[in-house]
Amino acid sequence: MIFKKFFGAIRAQLNKLANFFWEADPIAQMQYEYDLAVEQLKEGRKGLEQYRGLVERVSRQVKEGEARVAKLTSQAKAYLKVGDRETAAKFALEIQKAKGDLEQNQQQLQMHETAYNNNLKKIQHANKKLVEVREKIQKYDAELKMSEAEAEIAALSQSFDMNLTTDFGQLEHMIQSKIDANRGKARVASDLSAEGIAEIDAEERMEKVMAEDALKDLEVSLGMRAPEVAPVVDHAKDLGPAERAVEAPALEPEK
C-alpha cells in the first residue's frame, strides 16, 4: 500500500514535469511526437516490405504448383492415350497431391494479399496523416511566432508612449531639457559676441578718416594736391564811442 502511494506520487510529479515541458514549447513537443510517428511508420514500412517478401514467395509457390499440376495432367493424358493406365494412375495421384498443395498455397496467398493490402492501406493513411500533421506543425509554428511578435509589438507600443510617467517620456523630457540648455548657451554666446561691436566700428571709422587725412597730406607733399586753405570767417568789429559818433549820421535841424 505504501509503495503504491509512493509510485503514485512519483507518477504525479512526472506528469507535472511533462506538462511543464509541453506548455513551455508545444511546437517542439508536436515535432517530437511527429518524429516518433515517422520512426514508427518507417518501422512499419520495413515490416510491410518483409511481409511483401512472404507474399511474393507464396505467390511463386502457387505459380509453381499450377505449373506442376498442368505438367502432371499432360503426362497422365499422354499415358492414357498410349493405354498405360497403371502409369497414368500414378500421375493421377501426383495430380491430386499437387492440387491439394496448390489449393493451400492459393488460400495462403489470398490471405497474405488481403493482409498486405490492409496494412499497406493503413500505412498510406498514416503517411497522409503525418503529412497533415507536418503542415499543421508548420502552420501552428508560424501562427505562434506571429502571435508572439504581435504581443511584443503591442507591449512595445505601450512602452513607447511618450508620457512623463513612462521611461521613454522621462527620457524625452531629459533630452528636451538638454536641447533647451544648449540653445540657451548658444544664445548667450551670440549675445556676448555682440558686445564691443560699436566701439570696434567707431575705431574703424576713425582709422579710415585718419588714413584719408594721411593720404591727402601725402598728395600735397608730392604736389599732386593743393594744400587746403582754411576759410576766412568775417567777425563783426566792436567800435569805440568816437568811431560810433563819426559813423552815426547827422540829424537834420528842424525847420
C-alpha positions in Angstrom: 0.0 0.0 0.0 2.8 2.4 0.9 4.8 1.6 -2.3 1.6 2.1 -4.3 1.2 5.6 -2.9 4.9 6.3 -3.4 4.8 5.4 -7.0 1.6 7.3 -7.5 3.2 10.4 -6.1 6.2 9.9 -8.4 3.9 9.5 -11.4 2.1 12.7 -10.5 5.3 14.6 -10.3 6.5 13.2 -13.6 3.1 14.3 -15.1 3.6 17.8 -13.8 7.1 17.8 -15.3 5.8 16.6 -18.6 3.0 19.2 -18.6 5.6 21.9 -17.8 7.7 21.0 -20.9 4.5 20.6 -23.0 3.4 24.1 -22.1 6.9 25.6 -22.4 7.3 24.7 -26.1 4.2 22.9 -27.5 5.6 23.2 -31.1 8.7 21.3 -30.0 6.5 18.6 -28.4 4.4 18.3 -31.5 7.6 18.0 -33.6 8.8 15.3 -31.2 5.6 13.4 -31.4 5.7 13.7 -35.2 9.3 12.4 -35.3 8.3 9.4 -33.2 5.4 8.7 -35.5 7.7 8.9 -38.5 10.1 6.5 -37.0 7.2 4.1 -36.2 6.0 4.5 -39.8 9.5 3.6 -41.0 9.5 0.5 -38.9 6.0 -0.4 -40.2 7.2 0.1 -43.7 10.1 -2.2 -43.2 7.8 -4.8 -41.7 5.5 -4.4 -44.7 8.4 -4.9 -47.1 9.3 -8.1 -45.3 5.7 -9.2 -45.4 5.6 -8.5 -49.1 8.5 -10.8 -49.5 6.5 -13.6 -47.9 3.6 -12.8 -50.2 5.9 -13.0 -53.2 7.2 -16.3 -52.0 3.7 -17.8 -51.6 2.8 -16.4 -55.0 5.8 -18.1 -56.6 4.8 -21.3 -54.9 1.3 -21.0 -56.3 2.7 -20.5 -59.8 5.0 -23.4 -59.4 2.0 -25.6 -58.2 -0.1 -24.5 -61.1 2.7 -25.4 -63.5 3.3 -28.8 -61.7 -0.5 -29.7 -61.9 -0.5 -28.7 -65.6 2.6 -30.8 -66.3 1.3 -33.9 -64.4 -2.1 -33.6 -66.1 -0.4 -33.5 -69.5 1.7 -36.6 -68.7 -1.3 -38.5 -67.4 -3.1 -37.7 -70.6 -0.2 -39.0 -72.6 -0.1 -42.3 -70.8 -3.8 -42.7 -71.2 -3.5 -42.2 -74.9 -1.0 -45.0 -75.2 -3.1 -47.3 -73.0 -0.7 -47.3 -70.0 -3.4 -46.8 -67.3 -1.1 -48.0 -64.5 1.4 -45.2 -65.0 -1.4 -42.8 -65.7 -3.0 -43.7 -62.3 0.3 -42.9 -60.6 0.3 -39.5 -62.2 -3.3 -39.1 -61.2 -2.3 -39.5 -57.5 0.5 -37.0 -58.0 -2.0 -34.6 -59.6 -4.3 -34.8 -56.6 -1.4 -34.2 -54.1 -0.2 -31.3 -56.2 -3.7 -29.8 -56.4 -4.0 -30.1 -52.6 -0.7 -28.2 -52.1 -1.8 -25.7 -54.8 -5.1 -25.1 -53.0 -3.4 -24.5 -49.7 -0.9 -22.1 -51.3 -3.7 -20.2 -53.1 -5.6 -19.8 -49.8 -2.4 -18.6 -48.1 -1.7 -16.2 -51.0 -5.2 -14.8 -50.8 -4.9 -14.4 -47.0 -1.5 -12.7 -47.2 -2.5 -10.5 -50.1 -5.5 -9.3 -48.1 -3.4 -8.7 -45.0 -0.7 -6.9 -47.1 -3.2 -4.7 -48.8 -4.9 -3.8 -45.5 -1.5 -3.0 -43.9 -0.5 -1.0 -47.0 -3.7 1.0 -46.8 -3.1 1.7 -43.1 0.4 2.9 -43.7 -0.6 5.0 -46.6 -3.3 6.5 -44.5 -0.8 7.1 -41.6 1.6 8.7 -44.1 -1.2 11.0 -45.3 -2.0 11.9 -41.7 1.7 12.6 -41.0 1.8 15.0 -43.9 -1.2 16.8 -42.5 0.4 16.9 -39.0 3.6 18.3 -40.5 1.7 21.0 -42.3 -0.2 21.8 -39.1 3.1 22.0 -37.2 4.4 24.5 -39.7 1.2 26.4 -39.6 1.0 26.5 -35.8 4.6 27.4 -35.6 4.2 30.3 -37.9 1.0 31.4 -36.2 2.5 31.1 -32.7 5.6 33.1 -33.8 3.3 35.7 -35.4 1.2 35.9 -32.3 4.3 36.3 -30.1 5.5 39.0 -32.4 2.2 40.8 -32.2 2.2 40.6 -28.5 5.8 42.0 -28.4 4.7 44.8 -30.7 1.7 45.6 -28.5 3.9 45.7 -25.5 6.4 47.9 -27.2 3.7 50.3 -28.4 2.6 50.8 -24.8 6.2 51.3 -23.6 6.8 53.8 -26.4 4.0 56.1 -25.0 5.7 59.5 -24.7 4.2 60.1 -21.3 6.1 61.6 -18.4 5.0 58.6 -16.3 6.9 56.2 -18.7 10.6 55.7 -19.1 10.5 57.0 -22.7 8.6 60.0 -21.6 11.1 60.8 -18.9 14.0 60.3 -21.4 12.3 62.6 -23.9 11.9 65.2 -21.2 15.6 65.0 -20.3 16.6 65.3 -24.0 14.3 68.3 -24.5 15.9 69.9 -21.3 19.4 69.4 -22.7 18.4 70.8 -26.1 16.9 73.9 -24.3 20.1 74.3 -22.2 22.3 74.0 -25.3 20.2 76.6 -27.2 20.4 78.9 -24.1 24.2 78.6 -24.2 24.3 79.3 -27.9 22.0 82.4 -27.4 24.2 83.7 -24.6 27.3 83.2 -26.7 25.6 85.1 -29.6 24.6 87.9 -27.3 28.0 88.2 -25.8 29.7 88.2 -29.2 27.8 91.5 -30.0 29.5 93.4 -27.1 32.1 95.9 -28.2 30.9 95.9 -31.8 30.0 99.7 -31.6 33.4 100.6 -30.2 35.1 98.5 -32.9 33.0 100.2 -35.7 33.9 103.7 -34.3 37.6 102.8 -34.1 37.5 101.5 -37.7 35.7 104.8 -38.9 38.3 106.8 -37.0 41.2 104.9 -38.6 39.5 105.3 -42.0 39.4 109.2 -41.5 43.0 109.3 -40.3 44.1 107.2 -43.3 42.2 109.6 -45.6 43.9 112.6 -44.0 47.3 111.0 -44.2 46.7 110.3 -47.9 45.8 113.9 -48.5 49.0 115.1 -46.8 51.0 112.7 -48.9 49.3 114.0 -52.1 50.1 117.6 -51.0 53.8 116.7 -50.3 54.0 115.1 -53.7 52.5 118.1 -55.4 49.6 116.1 -56.5 47.1 118.1 -54.5 46.9 121.8 -53.5 47.0 122.4 -49.8 43.8 123.2 -48.4 43.3 126.8 -47.2 41.3 127.5 -44.1 38.2 129.6 -44.9 38.2 133.3 -43.7 35.4 134.0 -41.2 34.1 137.6 -41.0 33.7 138.8 -37.5 31.7 142.0 -36.5 34.1 144.6 -35.1 33.3 146.3 -31.8 33.6 150.1 -32.5 34.5 152.6 -29.8 32.5 155.8 -28.8 34.4 158.1 -31.1 34.0 155.8 -34.1 30.4 155.3 -33.4 29.9 159.2 -33.3 31.6 159.6 -36.7 29.8 156.9 -38.3 26.5 158.0 -36.9 24.5 160.1 -39.5 23.9 163.8 -38.7 20.4 164.8 -37.8 18.9 167.5 -39.9 17.6 170.6 -37.9 14.0 171.2 -37.5 12.5 174.0 -39.6 
